[in-house]
Amino acid sequence: MEKKSVKSFCAAMAIVFLSAGGALATPSTHIWAPSTDVQAYGVFHLTSDIYVATNGNDTPTITNLGLTTGVLPYEKLGLEVGFDHIEGNSPIFFNAKAGIPEGAYGELFPALAIGGYGFGTKSDVTDQNIIYAKAAKTIGKFGRVSAGYYKGNDKVLLDGDGNADETGVMLAWERTMSEISDNLWLCVDYMSGDSAVGALSYGFSWKFAPNTSVIFAYVDQNDDAFQDSVSVQVDIDFDVFK
């Protein structure tokens, strides 16, 4: 990378980790796990999620309303910050992510991102404090594949038996089904581990307008102690500079 780009990227990383030190929030995601995508400068991303449990009634429905925006005006380096209101006690959570888009430094250059989410406001209760790094690359007509690693708070990320399970890998495949419609997108993503964040998720999205889409998905938790769910996510983007 050019020296200026390296300095800018390091500065963005510092902002991400300083944000992590402050406190379940949703950065730009595939379905369940964070993606390498970063909101463009000045674009606000409003999301509304509903998760309906399919294998129990302890928490039948969880709702989430979030807002994320891009804050860096650079073509080859992005930074997004956001917050969410998730149903429950201490409902406010924060997230941040910095990333370099695919192809920024040559045709073979992958998308890269580092960030954090789940920065809750109640110590060792809602502060999952998940930090992750991820890379993604489009492989012709096969689609885009992603891989990464995460680590969180071992006092909060526990398996069904109450044991710490705070690390894992993240994998994803996604593709816009242009042969059917440019509005149709398919995705499968996976986070390993047996805590509440460990899950296999799969679903599809339909874009109803250039700035509006809905994702329909199923979230299959790795540990049966946590409830699987059907999710519906409405995403709306709006550019404050237009």
Secondary structure as GFF3:
##gff-version 3
##sequence-region A 1 242
A	DSSP	alpha_helix	3	22	.	.	.	ID=ss1
A	DSSP	beta_strand	43	53	.	.	.	ID=ss2
A	DSSP	beta_strand	61	70	.	.	.	ID=ss3
A	DSSP	beta_strand	78	86	.	.	.	ID=ss4
A	DSSP	beta_strand	92	100	.	.	.	ID=ss5
A	DSSP	beta_strand	111	120	.	.	.	ID=ss6
A	DSSP	beta_strand	130	139	.	.	.	ID=ss7
A	DSSP	three_ten_helix	140	142	.	.	.	ID=ss8
A	DSSP	beta_strand	143	151	.	.	.	ID=ss9
A	DSSP	beta_strand	167	176	.	.	.	ID=ss10
A	DSSP	beta_strand	184	191	.	.	.	ID=ss11
A	DSSP	beta_strand	199	209	.	.	.	ID=ss12
A	DSSP	beta_strand	212	221	.	.	.	ID=ss13
A	DSSP	beta_strand	229	239	.	.	.	ID=ss14
###
